[in-house]
Structure formats: structure tokens, C-alpha cells
Amino acid sequence: MEFKDLGLSEPVLQAIADAGYTTPTPIQEKAIPWVQMGRDVLGCAQTGTGKTAGFTLPMIDALSQGRAKARMPRSLILEPTRELAAQVAENFDKYGKYLKLTKALLIGGVSMDEQEKALDRGVDVLIATPGRLMDLFDRGRILLHDVKILVIDEADRMLDMGFIPDVERIVSLLPPLRQTLFFSATMAPEIRKLADKFLTNPKEVAVSAPAATADTVLQGIVTVAEREKRETLRRLVKAEQIKNALVFCNRKRDVDILWKSLKRHGFSVGALHGDMDQATRTETLEGFKKGDVQILCCSDVAARGLDIGGLSHVFNFDVPINAEDYVHRIGRTGRAGRSGVAYTIATPDDSKFIHAIERLIGKKIPPLAVEGFEAPVADPNAPPVESEREHRGGRERGGRGGRGGRGRGRDRGERAPAPANESRPEEMPAVAGSGWGPSTEAPAEQPPAEMAARTEPAPRAERAPRAQRPARQERAERPAPAPVPLPRREPQPMGAGNPAGRGFDEDGVPAFLLRGRRAAG
Ligand code: AMP
């Protein structure tokens, strides 16, 4: 199928051609005709599938007729994060460039003045995060009863972030006679319940299994002691041919620590997390997209759905606690058919999280051998690892989606930043049906023979030295390389080797900022 077969207008087809797209992606092929017919759509698709254009393109055509009145947007797109909202706004600019559509982007962390002025002029498309939209609504700056098309994007993430009460309130302010497009990467029962509430006789479209990882992403996992993680990362980064890389940490605080550490070691690196002010976030992201910095340390919230052209590498500095975050993280690379590499640094205590990930993605993540960093075994005397439920604590007590603890489901980045040294994961979503289980759960199934062949470690003679990489199909027959020699360091107590003698680790990071080093010697 070609774009012209979808019945899109000439100006839109021209903009698509300018963008260099030749054929619609499966989600576009499936969703666009229903959107054009005015039907509600329930779309199960991840970022990276082209879903944004799947709703943006037909919306541009639908909105090209008619005019918006002051403060009364004609369509509304709800996004869970500011970065995603900004990305969708860019999509409207890109695909709507030959049409005169007006739009406003309502996100936290930027001045309201400009946003209010844009609203006063009247907008065809309003793209917003729920918190900022409610703020403006409560100040009487916006009326929602002229919205004809509503898009709820990344619904699973809205749920995880506690935005559903806001979304419900927003939907209650819209006219019942409207078209609603609802997208989610997963279709857990809770999401389906929401969809039932918001949609009328929707057409369901899905493009792939919710938890699929792209075949274009080469995955690997290296298991080391907690204290060796930063050096392992540095070794991996040096051994790989990196164009640009995202490095994910589970906690905002650790993003800062890792960023400073990498900077001290001379890497070209930036940091992105939800406690940073919006101007810095935008500037950092722009710099990374332009190639000013090579590595971006980030948290899940900040990097969710980011579309970074041709990202070569993703490193999980921490194993994600929620298995679905693994899929989202590594989905930043290997997009649009390009190849990418996603390496995860784990400690022995992460094994149950790894098993959950492997069950979710339906395959084993091949181990990487890194010389000098032998996989240590879990210390039986170590204090128990925080359970998933304990990790989630505040979120669940606050009532996920409830109106109690977190008010209207604040976007932590927007309106309720955490204290600087508070130690908590940025994202501890409680996704129903995510496959979590007690540590007695069975390990992931062994890969079938064909997959085992693919995951056999194999050399990359053209690049040396490097970590022993898991093989792609075409590499499987080459002899295995020697692992990258990495220096073996004797376990040191915190602060050893530091002039001050205590209170700092080997990178000079104050001990109070470091989380429990479970496997440290
Ligand atoms: P999305 O899933 O909306 O985040 O889109 C992922 C990436 O695919 C973006 O960089 C889009 O610009 C790109 N894209 C969207 N539609 C197409 C298409 N039909 N052909 C090629 N690339 C596309």
C-alpha cells in the first residue's frame, strides 16, 4: 500500500514525501482509514511503530476545514510527558506544513503567558500534559466543549504515572459527541477498562505483540558486582562504536551521579530526568539530538517514547524493575528498520527482574563475557532486595489513579518535584498483568535451537578491542573472540584510596548519595 491509497490530501501527501516516507507503516495502514471515517480507535502500538503519524495525518486533514474560536480548541491530544507532547507538536508542524493549522503546546515547566496567548488566538490542535491542562482550565483560560477529536496517547504510561483521574476529569469536560483515539503499548485489563469508559464502539487495531522487542536490536547482558557497574559501563562504551547512546538509570539521583562520573572520566555526556527544569531538559535533548553530546544519562519518564534519529546504543545501567520498561528503553534504538545495540548491566541480585523481562519478551537475553568482571554470585547473607511492592510503596499507598496521596496525579516533573536527595525510583509503575511473580517463578524458557544459534557469542573482528558480543545471525559462524581485558580490582571499602579516606567512592561521589551496594566487598 502507498500513502496515496489512504485518501490523504495533496498537501499532507507532499509533506509525507518531504519527510522521506515511501510507504505507510502497519499501524498507519490500519488506523488511518478508521480515523478518516470518524470512528473511535483503540490502538495497541508502541512508540517506534509510526503511530504518531497514524493519528496526526488524518487529523490534519479533518481539521483543515473550519476555524477555531478563541480559547476553544478543536482537538485535544493528551500525552504523559512533556517530551512526548513536544514531539507530537513537531509532528503536526512537519506533516501540516502546507496547511494553515494552529496549535498550542501546554506543558509544565515553561511560561504560561505564551501558551495563554496562543489559546486566546484560537487553536485547531491542543497538545497537553494533563497537569498543565487542568491548571489552565481551573484558571478559566480554556474551554473544552468544542473539542471534536480527542487523542489519549500512551494510556498505559498515563496509568502508571497516576494521571488517570486528571484524564477522567478532562474527558468529563468534553462534549460526548466526539471522536476518541486511544493508544497504548499494552492492553492490560485495567487499560481495557479505561478504553471501555472513554470510547464508543471503537475499532481495534494492533500492530505487534505488546511486549515484542525489535529484531533489529542486538541485546546482551553483563553481570557484575554493584561496585563494578560504572567501570563496566565505561569499558562497554569504549569498546563499542557509539554514534549516540542513552544510558538508563532507575532513579533520578543515580542519573545525576552517573552523569557526573562519566563527565569526570572525559565522556561527552548529558543528563535528563524529571526533576530538571524544562529549559534545561529541552536544551539537553536538543543538544543530544544534534550530536553535541554523545551519551545521555536518563530516567524512564524523561526518555519515554523519545524519537532520536538513528540512536546506535542503549545501555541499561540499572536493570529496569518493571519488565515493560525494558521494552520501552531498548525500543529507543533499532527504530524504523535500523540496527541498534542494547546492553544491560546487571548484578546477581537482579536475576528475578531479568527473568521477568525474559518472560515478557519471550527470549533469553544473551550474556556478554567481559574479562576481569566475572559474574559474582548473590551473597546469601546480604540484606534482602527490596521487593517490587516495597519499591512501589508510595505510589500504591497514594492510590494509583486515586485522588488521595498525589492529588490529581501530579506530573512529578511538572508540579511536585521530589526533594533533591530523596531516594526513590522515578518510575515505579504498577502495571496490571505485567507478569511479576515471587522469586520462585520459573526461569525463562531456553531459546529454541534457531535462537540459540543467533545468541552464540561471536566476534566482531573489525572492531577491537571490544566486549564479547552476542551474535546476530550473520555473525554466528565466526569463532569467538577473546573477551575485552578489563582490570580486576580487589574489593575496596568505600573511601579507600580517597585522600579524605572515607565518605567518597572511587569517583569521588559522596557515600550518602550512593544507594546500598548490596554486592560490595
Ligand atoms: P512514532 O512511533 O510515531 O514515534 O514514529 C517513529 C519514527 O518513525 C519517527 O521517527 C517517524 O518520523 C518515523 N515514521 C513514521 N511513519 C513513517 C513511515 N511511514 N515511514 C518511515 N518512517 C516513518
Residues whose N, C-alpha, C, O or C-beta is under 5 A from the ligand:
A	BS01	AMP	Y21 T22 T23 P24 T25 Q46 T47 G48 T49 G50 K51 T52 A53 G305 D307 A336
